[in-house]
């Protein structure tokens, strides 16, 4: 059957696989579901097997395996990447690395303390006790509680 097709069109089998891949890729632009793109990738695999000199039965098996693998491995990643929503930055992200002043002593055992950063009052925690009036650096956040360390500890780090 393929001999009839290749003889009537005057194209070798690899060129037919390439044309099929191209048509499927164009169809993917019209119907963006990544299914046609997976079939197009499988057609390229069929073309490669034809270029290697394998017979039509093997080319069809390679095409089928290409479809299966691309639908199972490629399509989910493409869809996840297409529909992935960028994470919204937290209000506390902008405070990372900023300096603040302790307005209520921070006690790690009690888990309480407050700091003033950029004119805003925040709940704060630290791994060590920090006394009132100490300058601190914001190192992170857990929800609306800022994690801080004393300013001189930040300067000592490499």
TIVO-2410 file (N, C-alpha, C; in nm, 3 decimals):
# residues 158
REC num residu      c1      c2      c3 atome chaine
REC   1      X   0.083  -0.120   0.000     N      A
REC   1      X   0.000   0.000   0.000    CA      A
REC   1      X   0.087   0.126   0.000     C      A
REC   2      X   0.194   0.125   0.085     N      A
REC   2      X   0.282   0.241   0.090    CA      A
REC   2      X   0.357   0.257  -0.041     C      A
REC   3      X   0.391   0.145  -0.106     N      A
REC   3      X   0.458   0.155  -0.235    CA      A
REC   3      X   0.370   0.228  -0.336     C      A
REC   4      X   0.242   0.199  -0.333     N      A
REC   4      X   0.148   0.268  -0.422    CA      A
REC   4      X   0.146   0.416  -0.391     C      A
REC   5      X   0.141   0.449  -0.263     N      A
REC   5      X   0.137   0.590  -0.220    CA      A
REC   5      X   0.266   0.662  -0.258     C      A
REC   6      X   0.379   0.600  -0.232     N      A
REC   6      X   0.506   0.665  -0.265    CA      A
REC   6      X   0.526   0.677  -0.415     C      A
REC   7      X   0.479   0.578  -0.491     N      A
REC   7      X   0.493   0.585  -0.637    CA      A
REC   7      X   0.399   0.689  -0.697     C      A
REC   8      X   0.274   0.696  -0.644     N      A
REC   8      X   0.179   0.792  -0.701    CA      A
REC   8      X   0.216   0.936  -0.667     C      A
REC   9      X   0.272   0.959  -0.550     N      A
REC   9      X   0.313   1.094  -0.511    CA      A
REC   9      X   0.455   1.126  -0.557     C      A
REC  10      X   0.530   1.025  -0.586     N      A
REC  10      X   0.667   1.046  -0.629    CA      A
REC  10      X   0.759   1.088  -0.516     C      A
REC  11      X   0.721   1.058  -0.391     N      A
REC  11      X   0.802   1.095  -0.274    CA      A
REC  11      X   0.850   0.970  -0.203     C      A
REC  12      X   0.972   0.975  -0.150     N      A
REC  12      X   1.018   0.862  -0.069    CA      A
REC  12      X   0.944   0.860   0.065     C      A
REC  13      X   0.946   0.745   0.129     N      A
REC  13      X   0.874   0.726   0.256    CA      A
REC  13      X   0.916   0.825   0.365     C      A
REC  14      X   1.045   0.856   0.384     N      A
REC  14      X   1.080   0.955   0.486    CA      A
REC  14      X   1.018   1.092   0.460     C      A
REC  15      X   1.006   1.130   0.334     N      A
REC  15      X   0.944   1.258   0.300    CA      A
REC  15      X   0.795   1.257   0.335     C      A
REC  16      X   0.730   1.143   0.319     N      A
REC  16      X   0.588   1.133   0.357    CA      A
REC  16      X   0.572   1.145   0.508     C      A
REC  17      X   0.661   1.082   0.584     N      A
REC  17      X   0.657   1.094   0.730    CA      A
REC  17      X   0.677   1.241   0.770     C      A
REC  18      X   0.771   1.308   0.705     N      A
REC  18      X   0.798   1.448   0.736    CA      A
REC  18      X   0.679   1.536   0.702     C      A
REC  19      X   0.616   1.511   0.590     N      A
REC  19      X   0.497   1.587   0.551    CA      A
REC  19      X   0.384   1.564   0.651     C      A
REC  20      X   0.367   1.439   0.694     N      A
REC  20      X   0.265   1.405   0.793    CA      A
REC  20      X   0.293   1.479   0.924     C      A
REC  21      X   0.419   1.482   0.967     N      A
REC  21      X   0.457   1.553   1.089    CA      A
REC  21      X   0.429   1.702   1.075     C      A
REC  22      X   0.459   1.757   0.959     N      A
REC  22      X   0.437   1.899   0.935    CA      A
REC  22      X   0.288   1.933   0.939     C      A
REC  23      X   0.205   1.853   0.873     N      A
REC  23      X   0.060   1.876   0.874    CA      A
REC  23      X   0.005   1.869   1.016     C      A
REC  24      X   0.051   1.773   1.093     N      A
REC  24      X   0.005   1.760   1.232    CA      A
REC  24      X   0.051   1.879   1.317     C      A
REC  25      X   0.171   1.927   1.293     N      A
REC  25      X   0.220   2.044   1.367    CA      A
REC  25      X   0.137   2.167   1.333     C      A
REC  26      X   0.100   2.185   1.207     N      A
REC  26      X   0.013   2.296   1.167    CA      A
REC  26      X  -0.125   2.280   1.230     C      A
REC  27      X  -0.176   2.158   1.233     N      A
REC  27      X  -0.306   2.132   1.295    CA      A
REC  27      X  -0.303   2.164   1.444     C      A
REC  28      X  -0.188   2.144   1.509     N      A
REC  28      X  -0.174   2.176   1.651    CA      A
REC  28      X  -0.194   2.326   1.675     C      A
REC  29      X  -0.155   2.408   1.579     N      A
REC  29      X  -0.176   2.552   1.593    CA      A
REC  29      X  -0.323   2.588   1.592     C      A
REC  30      X  -0.403   2.510   1.522     N      A
REC  30      X  -0.548   2.535   1.514    CA      A
REC  30      X  -0.618   2.479   1.637     C      A
REC  31      X  -0.576   2.361   1.680     N      A
REC  31      X  -0.638   2.294   1.795    CA      A
REC  31      X  -0.529   2.270   1.900     C      A
REC  32      X  -0.504   2.369   1.987     N      A
REC  32      X  -0.391   2.357   2.081    CA      A
REC  32      X  -0.420   2.268   2.201     C      A
REC  33      X  -0.415   2.137   2.179     N      A
REC  33      X  -0.435   2.042   2.288    CA      A
REC  33      X  -0.311   1.958   2.314     C      A
REC  34      X  -0.207   1.976   2.234     N      A
REC  34      X  -0.082   1.903   2.238    CA      A
REC  34      X  -0.095   1.758   2.193     C      A
REC  35      X  -0.214   1.715   2.151     N      A
REC  35      X  -0.230   1.579   2.100    CA      A
REC  35      X  -0.169   1.571   1.960     C      A
REC  36      X  -0.202   1.667   1.876     N      A
REC  36      X  -0.145   1.667   1.740    CA      A
REC  36      X   0.006   1.683   1.745     C      A
REC  37      X   0.055   1.759   1.840     N      A
REC  37      X   0.199   1.776   1.854    CA      A
REC  37      X   0.265   1.644   1.892     C      A
REC  38      X   0.199   1.566   1.977     N      A
REC  38      X   0.252   1.435   2.014    CA      A
REC  38      X   0.253   1.342   1.893     C      A
REC  39      X   0.147   1.346   1.812     N      A
REC  39      X   0.142   1.266   1.690    CA      A
REC  39      X   0.250   1.313   1.592     C      A
REC  40      X   0.273   1.443   1.587     N      A
REC  40      X   0.376   1.497   1.499    CA      A
REC  40      X   0.514   1.449   1.542     C      A
REC  41      X   0.540   1.449   1.672     N      A
REC  41      X   0.668   1.398   1.722    CA      A
REC  41      X   0.684   1.249   1.689     C      A
REC  42      X   0.575   1.175   1.699     N      A
REC  42      X   0.579   1.033   1.665    CA      A
REC  42      X   0.605   1.014   1.516     C      A
REC  43      X   0.551   1.103   1.432     N      A
REC  43      X   0.576   1.094   1.288    CA      A
REC  43      X   0.723   1.120   1.257     C      A
REC  44      X   0.786   1.208   1.333     N      A
REC  44      X   0.929   1.232   1.315    CA      A
REC  44      X   1.007   1.105   1.351     C      A
REC  45      X   0.962   1.035   1.454     N      A
REC  45      X   1.026   0.907   1.490    CA      A
REC  45      X   1.007   0.806   1.377     C      A
REC  46      X   0.886   0.805   1.318     N      A
REC  46      X   0.862   0.720   1.202    CA      A
REC  46      X   0.954   0.755   1.085     C      A
REC  47      X   0.975   0.884   1.064     N      A
REC  47      X   1.064   0.929   0.957    CA      A
REC  47      X   1.208   0.882   0.982     C      A
REC  48      X   1.251   0.893   1.107     N      A
REC  48      X   1.386   0.850   1.141    CA      A
REC  48      X   1.403   0.700   1.118     C      A
REC  49      X   1.301   0.624   1.155     N      A
REC  49      X   1.309   0.479   1.132    CA      A
REC  49      X   1.309   0.448   0.982     C      A
REC  50      X   1.238   0.528   0.902     N      A
REC  50      X   1.241   0.509   0.756    CA      A
REC  50      X   1.378   0.544   0.700     C      A
REC  51      X   1.440   0.649   0.753     N      A
REC  51      X   1.574   0.688   0.707    CA      A
REC  51      X   1.677   0.582   0.743     C      A
REC  52      X   1.653   0.511   0.852     N      A
REC  52      X   1.745   0.404   0.893    CA      A
REC  52      X   1.727   0.278   0.809     C      A
REC  53      X   1.625   0.276   0.723     N      A
REC  53      X   1.605   0.164   0.633    CA      A
REC  53      X   1.516   0.054   0.686     C      A
REC  54      X   1.445   0.079   0.795     N      A
REC  54      X   1.356  -0.023   0.848    CA      A
REC  54      X   1.231  -0.035   0.761     C      A
REC  55      X   1.171  -0.153   0.761     N      A
REC  55      X   1.052  -0.174   0.678    CA      A
REC  55      X   0.930  -0.104   0.739     C      A
REC  56      X   0.823  -0.100   0.663     N      A
REC  56      X   0.703  -0.026   0.702    CA      A
REC  56      X   0.643  -0.076   0.833     C      A
REC  57      X   0.646  -0.205   0.858     N      A
REC  57      X   0.589  -0.260   0.982    CA      A
REC  57      X   0.663  -0.203   1.104     C      A
REC  58      X   0.796  -0.199   1.095     N      A
REC  58      X   0.874  -0.144   1.206    CA      A
REC  58      X   0.848   0.006   1.220     C      A
REC  59      X   0.835   0.076   1.109     N      A
REC  59      X   0.807   0.219   1.113    CA      A
REC  59      X   0.673   0.246   1.183     C      A
REC  60      X   0.574   0.162   1.156     N      A
REC  60      X   0.444   0.179   1.220    CA      A
REC  60      X   0.452   0.150   1.371     C      A
REC  61      X   0.532   0.050   1.408     N      A
REC  61      X   0.552   0.019   1.550    CA      A
REC  61      X   0.623   0.137   1.618     C      A
REC  62      X   0.725   0.191   1.551     N      A
REC  62      X   0.797   0.306   1.607    CA      A
REC  62      X   0.704   0.426   1.619     C      A
REC  63      X   0.618   0.446   1.521     N      A
REC  63      X   0.520   0.555   1.525    CA      A
REC  63      X   0.425   0.535   1.643     C      A
REC  64      X   0.375   0.414   1.661     N      A
REC  64      X   0.283   0.385   1.772    CA      A
REC  64      X   0.349   0.405   1.907     C      A
REC  65      X   0.474   0.357   1.920     N      A
REC  65      X   0.546   0.375   2.046    CA      A
REC  65      X   0.574   0.524   2.070     C      A
REC  66      X   0.602   0.596   1.963     N      A
REC  66      X   0.625   0.740   1.975    CA      A
REC  66      X   0.501   0.812   2.024     C      A
REC  67      X   0.385   0.771   1.973     N      A
REC  67      X   0.259   0.831   2.019    CA      A
REC  67      X   0.239   0.803   2.167     C      A
REC  68      X   0.255   0.677   2.204     N      A
REC  68      X   0.234   0.637   2.343    CA      A
REC  68      X   0.328   0.712   2.438     C      A
REC  69      X   0.456   0.714   2.404     N      A
REC  69      X   0.552   0.781   2.492    CA      A
REC  69      X   0.531   0.931   2.498     C      A
REC  70      X   0.502   0.992   2.386     N      A
REC  70      X   0.484   1.137   2.388    CA      A
REC  70      X   0.356   1.176   2.461     C      A
REC  71      X   0.251   1.095   2.448     N      A
REC  71      X   0.128   1.126   2.521    CA      A
REC  71      X   0.146   1.107   2.672     C      A
REC  72      X   0.225   1.008   2.709     N      A
REC  72      X   0.244   0.981   2.852    CA      A
REC  72      X   0.351   1.068   2.917     C      A
REC  73      X   0.456   1.103   2.842     N      A
REC  73      X   0.567   1.176   2.902    CA      A
REC  73      X   0.573   1.323   2.862     C      A
REC  74      X   0.548   1.354   2.738     N      A
REC  74      X   0.564   1.491   2.689    CA      A
REC  74      X   0.441   1.578   2.715     C      A
REC  75      X   0.324   1.527   2.681     N      A
REC  75      X   0.203   1.608   2.691    CA      A
REC  75      X   0.173   1.659   2.832     C      A
REC  76      X   0.183   1.576   2.936     N      A
REC  76      X   0.156   1.629   3.071    CA      A
REC  76      X   0.249   1.743   3.111     C      A
REC  77      X   0.375   1.734   3.070     N      A
REC  77      X   0.470   1.841   3.103    CA      A
REC  77      X   0.437   1.969   3.027     C      A
REC  78      X   0.398   1.955   2.901     N      A
REC  78      X   0.363   2.072   2.823    CA      A
REC  78      X   0.239   2.141   2.878     C      A
REC  79      X   0.140   2.061   2.915     N      A
REC  79      X   0.017   2.118   2.971    CA      A
REC  79      X   0.045   2.185   3.105     C      A
REC  80      X   0.125   2.120   3.189     N      A
REC  80      X   0.157   2.180   3.319    CA      A
REC  80      X   0.231   2.312   3.300     C      A
REC  81      X   0.319   2.316   3.202     N      A
REC  81      X   0.395   2.440   3.179    CA      A
REC  81      X   0.306   2.549   3.121     C      A
REC  82      X   0.214   2.512   3.034     N      A
REC  82      X   0.125   2.610   2.971    CA      A
REC  82      X   0.029   2.670   3.071     C      A
REC  83      X  -0.028   2.586   3.155     N      A
REC  83      X  -0.131   2.633   3.247    CA      A
REC  83      X  -0.080   2.665   3.387     C      A
REC  84      X   0.052   2.659   3.408     N      A
REC  84      X   0.108   2.693   3.539    CA      A
REC  84      X   0.090   2.842   3.563     C      A
REC  85      X   0.038   2.874   3.678     N      A
REC  85      X   0.020   3.014   3.714    CA      A
REC  85      X   0.138   3.058   3.798     C      A
REC  86      X   0.192   3.174   3.768     N      A
REC  86      X   0.304   3.221   3.849    CA      A
REC  86      X   0.260   3.246   3.993     C      A
REC  87      X   0.346   3.211   4.084     N      A
REC  87      X   0.314   3.232   4.225    CA      A
REC  87      X   0.309   3.381   4.254     C      A
REC  88      X   0.209   3.420   4.329     N      A
REC  88      X   0.198   3.560   4.367    CA      A
REC  88      X   0.296   3.589   4.480     C      A
REC  89      X   0.368   3.698   4.469     N      A
REC  89      X   0.462   3.730   4.576    CA      A
REC  89      X   0.387   3.767   4.704     C      A
REC  90      X   0.441   3.724   4.813     N      A
REC  90      X   0.381   3.753   4.943    CA      A
REC  90      X   0.417   3.895   4.984     C      A
REC  91      X   0.338   3.950   5.075     N      A
REC  91      X   0.369   4.085   5.128    CA      A
REC  91      X   0.503   4.083   5.200     C      A
REC  92      X   0.538   3.968   5.254     N      A
REC  92      X   0.662   3.960   5.331    CA      A
REC  92      X   0.785   3.939   5.244     C      A
REC  93      X   0.769   3.899   5.117     N      A
REC  93      X   0.884   3.877   5.029    CA      A
REC  93      X   0.968   4.002   5.014     C      A
REC  94      X   0.903   4.117   5.005     N      A
REC  94      X   0.975   4.242   4.984    CA      A
REC  94      X   1.055   4.284   5.108     C      A
REC  95      X   1.026   4.225   5.222     N      A
REC  95      X   1.095   4.263   5.346    CA      A
REC  95      X   1.222   4.183   5.371     C      A
REC  96      X   1.243   4.077   5.295     N      A
REC  96      X   1.360   3.992   5.316    CA      A
REC  96      X   1.488   4.073   5.298     C      A
REC  97      X   1.575   4.069   5.399     N      A
REC  97      X   1.701   4.142   5.395    CA      A
REC  97      X   1.693   4.284   5.449     C      A
REC  98      X   1.573   4.331   5.480     N      A
REC  98      X   1.559   4.468   5.532    CA      A
REC  98      X   1.591   4.472   5.680     C      A
REC  99      X   1.625   4.591   5.726     N      A
REC  99      X   1.658   4.613   5.867    CA      A
REC  99      X   1.535   4.666   5.939     C      A
REC 100      X   1.523   4.627   6.064     N      A
REC 100      X   1.414   4.674   6.147    CA      A
REC 100      X   1.461   4.693   6.290     C      A
REC 101      X   1.373   4.751   6.372     N      A
REC 101      X   1.405   4.775   6.513    CA      A
REC 101      X   1.303   4.702   6.598     C      A
REC 102      X   1.352   4.637   6.701     N      A
REC 102      X   1.266   4.561   6.792    CA      A
REC 102      X   1.186   4.658   6.878     C      A
REC 103      X   1.053   4.644   6.874     N      A
REC 103      X   0.965   4.730   6.955    CA      A
REC 103      X   0.910   4.654   7.076     C      A
REC 104      X   0.918   4.522   7.072     N      A
REC 104      X   0.882   4.436   7.186    CA      A
REC 104      X   0.982   4.322   7.183     C      A
REC 105      X   1.047   4.298   7.296     N      A
REC 105      X   1.153   4.197   7.302    CA      A
REC 105      X   1.106   4.064   7.243     C      A
REC 106      X   1.196   4.002   7.168     N      A
REC 106      X   1.164   3.874   7.103    CA      A
REC 106      X   1.218   3.762   7.190     C      A
REC 107      X   1.129   3.675   7.233     N      A
REC 107      X   1.164   3.560   7.314    CA      A
REC 107      X   1.133   3.433   7.236     C      A
REC 108      X   1.235   3.354   7.200     N      A
REC 108      X   1.210   3.234   7.119    CA      A
REC 108      X   1.126   3.129   7.191     C      A
REC 109      X   1.135   3.122   7.324     N      A
REC 109      X   1.057   3.021   7.396    CA      A
REC 109      X   0.909   3.057   7.401     C      A
REC 110      X   0.879   3.186   7.410     N      A
REC 110      X   0.739   3.230   7.413    CA      A
REC 110      X   0.683   3.252   7.273     C      A
REC 111      X   0.772   3.270   7.176     N      A
REC 111      X   0.729   3.290   7.039    CA      A
REC 111      X   0.664   3.424   7.016     C      A
REC 112      X   0.705   3.523   7.091     N      A
REC 112      X   0.644   3.655   7.074    CA      A
REC 112      X   0.750   3.761   7.062     C      A
REC 113      X   0.715   3.869   6.998     N      A
REC 113      X   0.803   3.981   6.979    CA      A
REC 113      X   0.751   4.061   6.861     C      A
REC 114      X   0.790   4.189   6.856     N      A
REC 114      X   0.744   4.276   6.747    CA      A
REC 114      X   0.859   4.361   6.699     C      A
REC 115      X   0.856   4.391   6.570     N      A
REC 115      X   0.958   4.477   6.512    CA      A
REC 115      X   0.892   4.581   6.422     C      A
REC 116      X   0.966   4.687   6.395     N      A
REC 116      X   0.920   4.792   6.305    CA      A
REC 116      X   1.013   4.790   6.183     C      A
REC 117      X   0.954   4.760   6.065     N      A
REC 117      X   1.029   4.754   5.940    CA      A
REC 117      X   0.959   4.844   5.839     C      A
REC 118      X   1.033   4.937   5.783     N      A
REC 118      X   0.977   5.030   5.684    CA      A
REC 118      X   0.850   5.098   5.734     C      A
REC 119      X   0.849   5.131   5.862     N      A
REC 119      X   0.735   5.201   5.920    CA      A
REC 119      X   0.615   5.113   5.950     C      A
REC 120      X   0.629   4.981   5.934     N      A
REC 120      X   0.518   4.889   5.960    CA      A
REC 120      X   0.554   4.799   6.078     C      A
REC 121      X   0.454   4.774   6.161     N      A
REC 121      X   0.472   4.689   6.278    CA      A
REC 121      X   0.445   4.544   6.238     C      A
REC 122      X   0.537   4.453   6.273     N      A
REC 122      X   0.525   4.312   6.238    CA      A
REC 122      X   0.551   4.225   6.360     C      A
REC 123      X   0.484   4.110   6.366     N      A
REC 123      X   0.518   4.007   6.464    CA      A
REC 123      X   0.649   3.945   6.418     C      A
REC 124      X   0.733   3.909   6.514     N      A
REC 124      X   0.864   3.856   6.477    CA      A
REC 124      X   0.903   3.740   6.566     C      A
REC 125      X   0.989   3.654   6.511     N      A
REC 125      X   1.046   3.544   6.588    CA      A
REC 125      X   1.194   3.536   6.556     C      A
REC 126      X   1.267   3.476   6.649     N      A
REC 126      X   1.411   3.461   6.631    CA      A
REC 126      X   1.456   3.335   6.705     C      A
REC 127      X   1.568   3.281   6.663     N      A
REC 127      X   1.620   3.162   6.731    CA      A
REC 127      X   1.690   3.199   6.862     C      A
REC 128      X   1.719   3.327   6.880     N      A
REC 128      X   1.783   3.375   7.003    CA      A
REC 128      X   1.703   3.494   7.058     C      A
REC 129      X   1.716   3.519   7.186     N      A
REC 129      X   1.649   3.633   7.246    CA      A
REC 129      X   1.705   3.762   7.188     C      A
REC 130      X   1.614   3.856   7.159     N      A
REC 130      X   1.655   3.987   7.106    CA      A
REC 130      X   1.587   4.092   7.193     C      A
REC 131      X   1.668   4.184   7.248     N      A
REC 131      X   1.613   4.284   7.340    CA      A
REC 131      X   1.554   4.403   7.266     C      A
REC 132      X   1.474   4.480   7.340     N      A
REC 132      X   1.407   4.599   7.289    CA      A
REC 132      X   1.509   4.698   7.234     C      A
REC 133      X   1.480   4.755   7.116     N      A
REC 133      X   1.565   4.856   7.056    CA      A
REC 133      X   1.677   4.802   6.969     C      A
REC 134      X   1.696   4.672   6.966     N      A
REC 134      X   1.802   4.611   6.886    CA      A
REC 134      X   1.767   4.619   6.737     C      A
REC 135      X   1.868   4.644   6.655     N      A
REC 135      X   1.847   4.642   6.509    CA      A
REC 135      X   1.859   4.497   6.461     C      A
REC 136      X   1.763   4.456   6.381     N      A
REC 136      X   1.759   4.319   6.331    CA      A
REC 136      X   1.749   4.321   6.179     C      A
REC 137      X   1.775   4.205   6.119     N      A
REC 137      X   1.762   4.186   5.974    CA      A
REC 137      X   1.659   4.076   5.951     C      A
REC 138      X   1.567   4.099   5.858     N      A
REC 138      X   1.464   4.000   5.825    CA      A
REC 138      X   1.529   3.891   5.739     C      A
REC 139      X   1.516   3.766   5.785     N      A
REC 139      X   1.576   3.652   5.713    CA      A
REC 139      X   1.472   3.565   5.644     C      A
REC 140      X   1.346   3.583   5.674     N      A
REC 140      X   1.241   3.502   5.614    CA      A
REC 140      X   1.109   3.533   5.680     C      A
REC 141      X   1.009   3.452   5.647     N      A
REC 141      X   0.877   3.472   5.704    CA      A
REC 141      X   0.801   3.341   5.707     C      A
REC 142      X   0.712   3.330   5.801     N      A
REC 142      X   0.618   3.219   5.810    CA      A
REC 142      X   0.481   3.282   5.824     C      A
REC 143      X   0.410   3.293   5.712     N      A
REC 143      X   0.284   3.366   5.715    CA      A
REC 143      X   0.312   3.513   5.737     C      A
REC 144      X   0.256   3.569   5.845     N      A
REC 144      X   0.277   3.710   5.875    CA      A
REC 144      X   0.377   3.732   5.987     C      A
REC 145      X   0.447   3.627   6.025     N      A
REC 145      X   0.549   3.638   6.130    CA      A
REC 145      X   0.686   3.639   6.063     C      A
REC 146      X   0.759   3.747   6.083     N      A
REC 146      X   0.892   3.760   6.024    CA      A
REC 146      X   0.996   3.689   6.108     C      A
REC 147      X   1.087   3.620   6.043     N      A
REC 147      X   1.201   3.559   6.111    CA      A
REC 147      X   1.317   3.657   6.100     C      A
REC 148      X   1.379   3.685   6.212     N      A
REC 148      X   1.485   3.785   6.215    CA      A
REC 148      X   1.607   3.733   6.290     C      A
REC 149      X   1.718   3.803   6.270     N      A
REC 149      X   1.838   3.780   6.352    CA      A
REC 149      X   1.901   3.916   6.377     C      A
REC 150      X   1.982   3.924   6.482     N      A
REC 150      X   2.047   4.050   6.516    CA      A
REC 150      X   2.134   4.095   6.399     C      A
REC 151      X   2.140   4.226   6.380     N      A
REC 151      X   2.212   4.282   6.266    CA      A
REC 151      X   2.358   4.239   6.263     C      A
REC 152      X   2.425   4.239   6.376     N      A
REC 152      X   2.567   4.203   6.377    CA      A
REC 152      X   2.588   4.056   6.343     C      A
REC 153      X   2.490   3.969   6.368     N      A
REC 153      X   2.500   3.828   6.329    CA      A
REC 153      X   2.495   3.817   6.177     C      A
REC 154      X   2.416   3.902   6.112     N      A
REC 154      X   2.408   3.902   5.966    CA      A
REC 154      X   2.539   3.945   5.905     C      A
REC 155      X   2.610   4.040   5.969     N      A
REC 155      X   2.736   4.089   5.916    CA      A
REC 155      X   2.848   3.988   5.934     C      A
REC 156      X   2.840   3.900   6.037     N      A
REC 156      X   2.945   3.803   6.064    CA      A
REC 156      X   2.946   3.688   5.962     C      A
REC 157      X   2.837   3.669   5.894     N      A
REC 157      X   2.828   3.555   5.800    CA      A
REC 157      X   2.909   3.586   5.674     C      A
REC 158      X   2.968   3.482   5.611     N      A
REC 158      X   3.049   3.503   5.489    CA      A
REC 158      X   2.965   3.540   5.370     C      A
***
